[in-house]
Amino acid sequence: MAARPCRWWQARFAALAGFDVRFEPWQDRRQRLELVAEAFAYPLALSPLVEPSADLSAAMEDGYLEGIVLKDRTAEYRSGSRRGWSKVKSPDWLERHRARFGR
């Protein structure tokens, strides 16, 4: 597998321009984030919205994705809480990339 540069994937903000957006509906928060993301430059990128697929599974198996986060779009934002979402991780990802992180 060829080395790929690291990216920072931004998926959410708790506040934007001093305005607390945690209690807004997910769709409203996402629209604000998409607007802000228009100004993002490498290595910052907007976390894409995806549907479960064989391609995502293959990307995890190939080592290109550490994992994916599954969220209930109707769930309220909860700081620090994982209620309403799950992360599915590739068990082999860290082992494949251990040298990149000096572990």
C-alpha positions as CSV (number, residue, x, y, z in Angstrom):
1,M,0.0,0.0,0.0
2,A,1.4,3.4,-1.0
3,A,1.8,6.0,1.7
4,R,-0.9,8.6,1.7
5,P,-0.7,12.0,3.4
6,C,-2.8,12.5,6.6
7,R,-5.9,14.5,6.5
8,W,-8.0,16.2,9.2
9,W,-11.7,15.4,8.6
10,Q,-14.0,18.0,10.2
11,A,-17.4,16.5,11.0
12,R,-19.0,19.0,13.4
13,F,-18.7,22.3,15.3
14,A,-20.2,22.9,18.7
15,A,-20.1,26.7,18.1
16,L,-19.7,28.8,15.1
17,A,-18.8,32.5,15.2
18,G,-19.7,32.6,18.9
19,F,-23.1,31.0,18.3
20,D,-23.9,27.7,20.1
21,V,-25.2,25.4,17.4
22,R,-25.4,22.2,19.5
23,F,-29.2,22.4,19.9
24,E,-30.0,23.1,16.2
25,P,-31.3,20.2,14.1
26,W,-28.5,18.1,12.5
27,Q,-29.4,19.3,9.0
28,D,-29.0,23.0,10.0
29,R,-25.7,22.3,11.7
30,R,-24.5,20.4,8.6
31,Q,-25.5,23.3,6.3
32,R,-23.5,25.7,8.4
33,L,-20.5,23.4,8.4
34,E,-20.7,23.0,4.6
35,L,-20.7,26.8,4.2
36,V,-17.6,27.1,6.4
37,A,-15.9,24.2,4.7
38,E,-15.9,26.1,1.4
39,A,-12.8,27.9,2.9
40,F,-11.0,24.8,4.0
41,A,-7.6,24.1,2.6
42,Y,-5.4,21.0,2.8
43,P,-5.0,19.2,5.1
44,L,-8.5,20.2,6.5
45,A,-11.5,18.6,4.7
46,L,-15.2,18.2,5.3
47,S,-16.2,14.8,6.4
48,P,-18.3,13.4,3.6
49,L,-21.8,12.0,4.0
50,V,-21.8,8.4,2.8
51,E,-24.2,5.5,2.6
52,P,-23.1,2.1,3.7
53,S,-21.5,0.1,0.8
54,A,-19.1,-2.6,-0.1
55,D,-16.7,0.1,-1.3
56,L,-16.5,1.5,2.3
57,S,-15.8,-1.9,3.6
58,A,-13.2,-2.5,1.0
59,A,-11.5,0.8,1.8
60,M,-11.3,-0.2,5.5
61,E,-9.9,-3.6,4.6
62,D,-7.4,-2.1,2.2
63,G,-6.2,0.3,5.0
64,Y,-7.3,3.5,3.4
65,L,-9.9,4.2,6.1
66,E,-9.5,3.7,9.8
67,G,-13.3,3.4,10.2
68,I,-16.6,5.0,9.7
69,V,-18.9,6.8,12.1
70,L,-22.6,5.9,12.0
71,K,-25.0,8.5,13.3
72,D,-28.7,9.0,13.8
73,R,-29.3,12.2,12.0
74,T,-32.4,12.9,14.2
75,A,-30.4,12.6,17.4
76,E,-29.5,15.8,19.4
77,Y,-25.9,16.8,19.6
78,R,-24.4,15.5,22.9
79,S,-21.0,16.8,23.8
80,G,-18.8,13.9,24.9
81,S,-21.6,11.4,24.6
82,R,-21.6,8.5,22.1
83,R,-25.3,7.9,22.5
84,G,-26.9,7.9,19.1
85,W,-23.8,7.0,17.2
86,S,-21.2,4.2,16.7
87,K,-17.8,3.9,15.2
88,V,-16.9,0.9,13.1
89,K,-13.2,0.5,13.0
90,S,-10.9,-1.7,11.0
91,P,-9.1,-3.9,13.5
92,D,-5.9,-4.0,11.3
93,W,-5.6,-0.3,10.5
94,L,-3.3,0.7,13.4
95,E,-1.1,-2.3,12.8
96,R,-0.7,-1.4,9.1
97,H,0.1,2.3,9.9
98,R,2.1,1.7,13.1
99,A,5.4,3.0,11.5
100,R,3.7,6.3,10.4
101,F,2.9,7.0,14.1
102,G,6.2,5.8,15.6
103,R,4.6,3.1,17.6
